[in-house]
Amino acid sequence: MKHILLYSLAFFITTTVAKDYKNISITPDTLFSELIYGTTDSSQIFTIKNQSKEKLFWCIAQTNPSISAGQHHNLALSSDGNVQSWGITDGWKYYGQSDIPEFLSDAIDVSAGDYHSLALLSDGSVHAWGDNSQGQIRIPRLEKNIIAVSAGEYHNLALHADGTVTAWGSNQFGQCNVPKDLHSVIKISSGYYHSLVLHDDGTVTAWGSNDYGQLNLPEGLDSVIAISAGVSHSLALHENGSVSAWGENGYGQSTVPSDLDSTVIAVSAGGDHSIALMESGTVRSWGVTTGWTFYGQTQVPSDLSDVIAIDAGKSHNLALHSNGSVSAWGKNDEGQSKVPNDLFLGISIPDNIIPLPLPEWLVFSEEKGSIAPLESSNISMMFDGKNKGVNTFVTKVTILTTDKFSPILQIPVVMNVLDIPFNSPPVLTKIGPQFTNEDESLTVTLNAFDAESKFVDFFVNSLSENILVAINENILIIDPIYNFFGDAQLTVTVGDGDLIDTETITLTVYPVNDPPTIENLSLSPALPKTSDDIQLSYTYTDPDNDDEGPSIIQWFKNDEIQRDLEGKLSVSAELTDCDDSWVVLVNVHDGIVSGTMAASNLVNISCPQPDEDTKLVIVQPEVPTPPIIPTVIPDISAATEILPQIPSFLENTLFSSVTLNFNLLQNNNLAYGHSLEGKDAAKMSYSFGADYRISENWVTGGHIKKYGNLNYGNPIFSLDTSTVVDGESAVLMEMFINKEQPLQYTRLYVGPRLSLVRWSTNETNSSTGKTIKSSKLIVNSGIDFGLIIKLFSGLSLKTNLYLGNVYSGHDYIKPSSNIMNTFSGNITSQLQYEMNSNLVISGGFYNEGAPSFKGFNINASYSFSPRNDLFYTPPIEIPPATPIILPQEPQIAVNEEDNSKEETKPKEEETIETVSRDTQEPSGLEIEIPIEKIPVDVFPVEKEEIVEIEVTIPEPVAPVPPEVIESQYNDEPEEMTDSELLEDDIVPGEKVAEILSDQFGVELQQIETFEMTEGDIKSVEDIIATPDGNYFIFEKKSPLAQDFRQKFSEAVKQGKPYFYWKNRRYSTAIK
């Protein structure tokens, strides 16, 4: 602060008399100052001397210290209004819940949630920090009359001075739905998913989740003086010292010990445990003692004593001692049970005194501390008379100590403000540093004091180009420019027309990360060929100038995502094929947040066209007639069994791998117990499910079943089943994933399964006549073992064995010991018949455990795409082929320039494996290639007949240069019409033999007639069915052979009438 004064005068008179309190000496015994108004006396020293041989703790009494335990961190409020924390500081569970805001002071209450924190200040305002995923630190507009706060897992409660309650944060279970008529509340407590309040008449109200009976208040719950809500259970302390508990009791946390006497003065509910503070200063606990949730939270330290306050976290506890120290025990994975060294919170104010609050004109440099034996501590003070008129101000300062002889000390304080006849400057009330977020304006209310006048003027000046400032009467408006963050300064001045007072303020603007954007997203070239790489380009823009982070780049080929290309900026030509379509989805990221997702242009890989000037022309010369060779050809017809098809509009979509399962009829009888009063449970039973085939051998899915009209398990009130009113019901939800292995006549599968059962009942207590509804969640998991056996075509037997274990809710499954109930299993056996390749009807019996049902059912399942055959078809043994031996005739080479012919001499004999080509009209370069006629018994025909085979020897021709032939196959031919396809297309037959034999040495052999469905074509890639018969390509370990089989198979699967390979077009016609 800066002051401009015509004159200033300050003088001070202090007594230096020391006052002894046996083990403590205070100097001076009275704090006194005399000063002129508008000035400050900051030269006072206050001395406390420890005259004992023990360490002395002291504090100026302002507020009671308190503690609050969360899940991974703790909060502690000291007597001077400061907040401290310890516990988690990093990791995926850390959201800043342990980082106390720098400006936070003068607090009167704190509360630690699971991942966030709350603090209530003396002016009635609330501050919050930490996780905000459910809006739990987004404080609603509250009047500054809050007197208490309570933090749950993801929600909060605030108690107003008028006895009303405000709630905010997660409301998934109604925990923030405060009853409209709620009033006269004096205490609040937030559980995980429920809320609890205490009224001034000693009654209790609860709302929120009732999964474990948290809202089922016990009868006689009155005369309550304290409450505590845990994770899923609650505690109440009665006026007579007795304790009530209700809610979850899986670990005995709601079973109050029978030997707990009436000297209980406080209770606190944790996760699976509870603790109580006794009048003697000791602590009792009950609840979990073994298992994976036990961390020693119920093992109270043997030396724990002199405790004045307790608080239970989820799996650990805190205890505040009368000397201001803290103890902790239980879970310590994040340091939540490791109390900082020398932690001193101050001393609690005794009930028999009401200390005066420190006045604003009296400031101490220290308000609590410790003094070693026979040592002293000097505390500086300041008397601030700038905002005070001419008067005498008097108060008392209450000092609390740990000295048993002098625990309470009260020191008089006097300040005289004197008058002098001149104009004093106005005094600007301290503003201090200010804080706001990026792109958010801030308003500050200005105040000032002037001894001579109550009218002053305010002025503001920005010292930074990054903020805009203005003043409206006494309201300061600060507006950071767009996207600015960091520190900026401004000056605020108050004047009375003659004198001024000025303060320079630092404004801190916290950055808010803006999402990045993407522009100009495109794939190039726009019309790529099979030899082109596909390049991705886009423009990344970030308002904060952040570098691009892990952006998501997803490539789609023919509407299928390419996982191996994620994050790539280009696709090699080796990965593209003719007629492929490509598109890219990009979601840019700046390392913190992601921007919008954008899609690129769609590009299609164009197929190369043949050179119109160079075409293969095949001329068949006249040849003499050879001797007639009679041959008998048997009639071989290929029988192909294909299931009837039901067209689906979802085939070849994302849903094509989905199978829906429906229950048509189901009759349930209980394996343990009986149906309700002899009624059949079938009328309330149904199921629905879906499977998704990830690949040929992996499938995942799940289903939901509803069982009703049941009566089984342990009745709530007694073993008398007549207490049941409407019966019990159960809803079963299961999820699984299986690995399948097809064999020749069987199919095996195995995989994990997770089951969740919601059990509910409606019973009447035969003694009291009270009706109660209850529910329980049963969780179990295990392994499925299954076998499908083929009986004959379309009919198979499916059996399944499930072995599992129940993790919770087993005490409600069937009336026997809990240990036996932890085992869960079932067995089913069904006959299933394939009506067609999409629809299957099945039926059989089942016996299920957890819940335990048995009976029979009839089901239907429908697939959106035709099913593959469940069983493996073994390869067919093919007899070796007999090559045809023919004499080789002379060949003539044609020279286009001089039409000269050279005759080549034939060899004596050689094996001819080529077959005839069709003839096209000459165009451009004409090449005459002699075609041999070979015996037709190499390939089957439709019927037996006698065929005369003529072998002709043409005129000798010269060999054709290889480069001439090769040049004619550089490009794919032009597109053909359907009629041209029938006449000119190369169908698997004679030409296949030539291509496979000449180019990569694969023989095409005739095989016996066999049954082959469309599913076989999709799964067995080395079988070719043609109009001429069924053929088997012998497997050859070469890239060319594999490439041909793959191209043929893909074309058949996609339903294409033909495909290109090695610049030739092949038919995919299936017999």
Helices and strands as residue ranges (DSSP letters): E 2-3, E 19-21, E 24-27, E 31-36, E 40-50, E 56-60, E 66-69, E 73-77, E 83-87, E 107-112, E 116-121, E 126-130, E 146-151, E 155-160, E 165-169, E 185-190, E 194-199, E 204-208, E 224-229, E 233-238, E 243-247, E 264-269, E 273-278, E 283-287, E 307-312, E 316-321, E 326-330, E 362-364, E 368-371, E 376-384, E 391-401, E 408-418, E 427-428, E 434-437, E 442-445, E 448-449, E 457-462, E 467-472, E 475-480, E 486-495, E 500-510, E 517-524, E 534-541, E 552-557, E 560-561, G 563-565, E 570-571, G 573-575, E 581-589, E 594-599, E 603-604, E 629-632, E 658-670, G 676-678, G 681-684, E 686-693, E 698-710, G 721-723, E 728-742, E 746-764, E 771-792, E 795-808, G 810-812, H 818-821, E 823-834, E 839-848, E 853-863, E 884-886, E 892-894, E 901-903, E 910-912, G 936-938, E 946-949, H 962-966, G 967-969, H 978-984, H 990-1000, E 1004-1006, H 1014-1019, E 1023-1026, E 1029-1033, H 1039-1053, E 1058-1061, E 1064-1067
